[in-house]
Amino acid sequence: MASNKPAPEAPSRVHPDYGTGYGAEFGGDLSADGNNGEPERGWDEWNPTEESVRPVRGRHRVAKQRNGLARSSTVLGVGVMAAVGAGGMATAQGKPPVSISVPDAITDNLPDAKSLPGVGSLFSDGSQADKAEIAAASAPLTTAGITTAEVEQGTTDAGEALRARILQQAEQQQDAADAEAKAAQEKEAAEKAAAEAKKQQDKAEAKAAAEKKKAEEEAKKKAEALRLAKLAASYAIPTSSYTITSTFGQAGSMWSSGHHTGLDFAAPTGTPIKAIHGGTVKSAGWSGSYGYRTVLELDDGTELWFCHQSSIGVSVGQKVTTGETIGRVGATGNVTGPHLHLEVHTADGTGIDPMAWLRGKGLNP
């Protein structure tokens, strides 16, 4: 099958350094005579290819373009960083981070290089106004991270501003710690004062309670003394000029029960015996080992026995009063000498200690 593709044209013999206008520059067509006798050649348009173009060696200046970026990628990177620093970092305080992406077609999307802060100064032929504008645009970089209040105070260095904030924060933390420590000390002092006040209050209450108890005891004693005084006015010692020789419960072979059942008042024979309290004579006469005995019954049923009398001065059923003479001291019955043997019996007949009973009535034999 025949091919429809056109036949390739023969490569043009054009000087590689001077381009396609070589023949025109030197007067148009060249004749064979001006070609050292070589036959005339045809001149066609030069279409360079990889095979026809030699690699360029050495340093070559890249022409600057007004409406595009013709500088190296290094210049472009510096411009982007300057733009980010001037337009982003100075206004990034208090805002969330924003991601930056570079489009594929950089030349179609990036602004003019001279309009970027800090980039225009890279061009050697920039005007003084452009340089001033670039310097002004670059100025905010020195205030990155500085608050408005700090700017108003004249702070222009971010490091100094950060240092001031750190010191302020440390001072605030120290003040808070001092306040907390002071509050703890005040609380401890208040608790200590409260404990001391409670201690003093407890001590005062204890002292008041002790004084009250003491006063009550003294009042009780006074009342008892008054009561006994009143009783003493209605009770009397049964005899006078006496000596206590034997007491209740005293052991000895002289008593048939093995112990003494009363209280002995030794006194000379004939010494008057008085009624201890007012009552009624229940019995009066001889009573064996008790000799002559008189039994006086009190209103509460208590019986008082007066024994070993030499004589009896009352009769059964007779009512007597306190201090009235009812007999005389003697030595009748089972005795070793003259004395009054006194016994006290309760209403049920139980014998009790006469000394304790007398003292309970305000008497002290």
Backbone hydrogen bonds, N-H to C=O, Kabsch-Sander energy under -0.5 kcal/mol:
donor,donor_aa,acceptor,acceptor_aa,energy
14,V,12,S,-1.5
18,Y,15,H,-0.7
19,G,15,H,-1.2
22,Y,19,G,-0.7
25,E,21,G,-2.0
26,F,22,Y,-0.8
27,G,24,A,-1.3
28,G,23,G,-1.3
35,N,32,A,-1.0
36,N,33,D,-0.8
37,G,32,A,-1.4
38,E,35,N,-2.0
44,D,42,G,-0.6
47,N,45,E,-0.6
53,V,49,T,-1.8
54,R,52,S,-0.5
63,A,61,R,-0.5
70,A,68,G,-0.7
76,L,72,S,-1.8
77,G,73,S,-2.4
78,V,74,T,-2.3
79,G,75,V,-2.3
80,V,76,L,-2.4
81,M,77,G,-2.5
82,A,78,V,-2.5
83,A,79,G,-2.5
84,V,80,V,-2.6
85,G,81,M,-2.8
86,A,82,A,-2.9
87,G,83,A,-2.8
88,G,84,V,-1.9
89,M,84,V,-1.6
90,A,85,G,-0.9
91,T,88,G,-0.7
92,A,89,M,-0.9
95,K,92,A,-1.9
106,I,104,D,-1.5
108,D,105,A,-0.8
109,N,105,A,-1.0
109,N,106,I,-0.7
110,L,106,I,-2.6
115,S,112,D,-1.0
116,L,112,D,-0.6
116,L,113,A,-1.1
119,V,116,L,-1.9
120,G,116,L,-1.2
122,L,119,V,-2.3
123,F,120,G,-1.4
126,G,123,F,-1.3
131,K,127,S,-2.0
132,A,128,Q,-2.5
133,E,129,A,-2.7
134,I,130,D,-2.7
135,A,131,K,-2.6
136,A,132,A,-2.5
137,A,133,E,-2.5
138,S,134,I,-2.0
139,A,135,A,-1.1
141,L,138,S,-1.6
142,T,139,A,-2.1
143,T,140,P,-1.7
144,A,141,L,-1.0
146,I,143,T,-1.9
151,V,147,T,-2.1
152,E,148,T,-2.6
153,Q,149,A,-1.3
154,G,151,V,-1.5
155,T,150,E,-2.8
158,A,142,T,-0.6
158,A,156,T,-0.5
161,A,157,D,-2.4
162,L,158,A,-2.7
163,R,159,G,-2.6
164,A,160,E,-2.6
165,R,161,A,-2.4
166,I,162,L,-2.6
167,L,163,R,-2.7
168,Q,164,A,-2.6
169,Q,165,R,-3.2
170,A,166,I,-2.9
171,E,167,L,-2.6
172,Q,168,Q,-2.7
173,Q,169,Q,-2.7
174,Q,170,A,-2.6
175,D,171,E,-2.8
176,A,172,Q,-2.6
177,A,173,Q,-2.7
178,D,174,Q,-3.0
179,A,175,D,-2.8
180,E,176,A,-2.5
181,A,177,A,-2.8
182,K,178,D,-2.9
183,A,179,A,-2.7
184,A,180,E,-2.5
185,Q,181,A,-2.6
186,E,182,K,-2.8
187,K,183,A,-2.6
188,E,184,A,-2.7
189,A,185,Q,-2.9
190,A,186,E,-2.7
191,E,187,K,-2.8
192,K,188,E,-2.7
193,A,189,A,-2.9
194,A,190,A,-2.8
195,A,191,E,-2.7
196,E,192,K,-2.8
197,A,193,A,-2.9
198,K,194,A,-2.7
199,K,195,A,-2.6
200,Q,196,E,-2.8
201,Q,197,A,-2.7
202,D,198,K,-3.2
203,K,199,K,-2.6
204,A,200,Q,-2.9
205,E,201,Q,-3.0
206,A,202,D,-2.9
207,K,203,K,-2.7
208,A,204,A,-2.9
209,A,205,E,-2.9
210,A,206,A,-2.8
211,E,207,K,-2.9
212,K,208,A,-2.7
213,K,209,A,-2.9
214,K,210,A,-3.0
215,A,211,E,-2.9
216,E,212,K,-2.9
217,E,213,K,-3.0
218,E,214,K,-2.9
219,A,215,A,-2.9
220,K,216,E,-2.8
221,K,217,E,-2.9
222,K,218,E,-2.7
223,A,219,A,-2.6
224,E,220,K,-2.9
225,A,221,K,-3.1
226,L,222,K,-2.6
227,R,223,A,-2.7
228,L,224,E,-3.3
229,A,225,A,-2.4
230,K,226,L,-2.3
231,L,227,R,-2.9
232,A,228,L,-3.7
233,A,229,A,-1.5
234,S,230,K,-0.8
234,S,231,L,-1.2
235,Y,231,L,-1.4
236,A,276,I,-1.4
243,T,266,A,-1.1
245,T,243,T,-0.6
245,T,264,D,-1.4
246,S,264,D,-0.5
249,G,260,H,-3.0
250,Q,247,T,-1.4
252,G,258,G,-1.9
255,W,252,G,-0.8
258,G,255,W,-1.6
260,H,250,Q,-3.5
263,L,342,L,-2.4
264,D,246,S,-2.3
265,F,340,L,-2.7
266,A,243,T,-2.9
266,A,264,D,-0.7
267,A,338,P,-0.7
270,G,329,V,-3.1
271,T,268,P,-1.8
273,I,327,G,-2.9
274,K,238,P,-3.3
275,A,324,E,-2.7
279,G,320,V,-1.3
280,T,297,E,-2.7
281,V,318,Q,-3.2
282,K,280,T,-0.5
282,K,295,V,-3.0
283,S,295,V,-1.4
285,G,293,R,-2.4
287,S,291,G,-2.1
290,Y,287,S,-2.0
291,G,288,G,-2.1
292,Y,309,Q,-0.6
293,R,285,G,-3.6
293,R,291,G,-0.5
294,T,306,F,-2.1
295,V,283,S,-2.6
296,L,294,T,-0.5
296,L,304,L,-2.5
297,E,280,T,-3.1
297,E,295,V,-0.5
298,L,302,T,-3.0
301,G,298,L,-1.7
303,E,345,H,-2.7
304,L,296,L,-2.3
305,W,303,E,-0.5
305,W,343,E,-2.8
306,F,294,T,-2.6
306,F,304,L,-0.5
307,C,305,W,-0.6
307,C,341,H,-2.1
308,H,290,Y,-3.1
309,Q,292,Y,-2.3
310,S,328,R,-2.2
311,S,328,R,-0.8
313,G,326,I,-3.2
314,V,326,I,-0.6
317,G,281,V,-3.6
318,Q,315,S,-1.8
320,V,279,G,-2.7
323,G,275,A,-3.0
324,E,321,T,-1.9
326,I,273,I,-2.8
327,G,273,I,-1.2
328,R,311,S,-1.9
329,V,271,T,-2.5
330,G,308,H,-0.9
330,G,339,H,-0.6
332,T,308,H,-0.6
334,N,289,S,-2.4
335,V,333,G,-1.3
339,H,330,G,-2.1
340,L,265,F,-2.3
341,H,307,C,-1.2
341,H,339,H,-0.6
342,L,263,L,-2.6
342,L,340,L,-0.7
343,E,305,W,-1.7
344,V,352,I,-0.7
345,H,303,E,-2.4
346,T,350,T,-2.6
349,G,346,T,-2.0
352,I,344,V,-2.7
357,W,353,D,-2.0
358,L,354,P,-2.7
359,R,355,M,-2.3
360,G,356,A,-1.9
361,K,357,W,-0.6
361,K,358,L,-1.1
362,G,359,R,-1.6
363,L,358,L,-2.3
